[in-house]
Amino acid sequence: MLRYFRYPKVEFNGKLFLVLRKIRETHNPIIDSWKEHLNADIVLRKDGFYFFCEEVTEIPYSEI
């Protein structure tokens, strides 16, 4: 549960994603290797960075 507070979030196509890692495009990362290593669902690119993200499908909560 703490991971939802730990990682930055980004919205894309009406879905919420946790940003697991952000890498500069100029570093020429091997996208597939990083995606597999981080267990990322999607890789987004913006402003010269690759964002390796995990989709938030359900937020665990408990009623108080």
Buried (B, 14 or more C-beta within 10 A) or exposed (E): EEEEEEBEEBEEEEEBBBBBBBBEEEEEBEBEEBBEEBEBBBBBEEEEBBBBBBEBEEEEEEEE
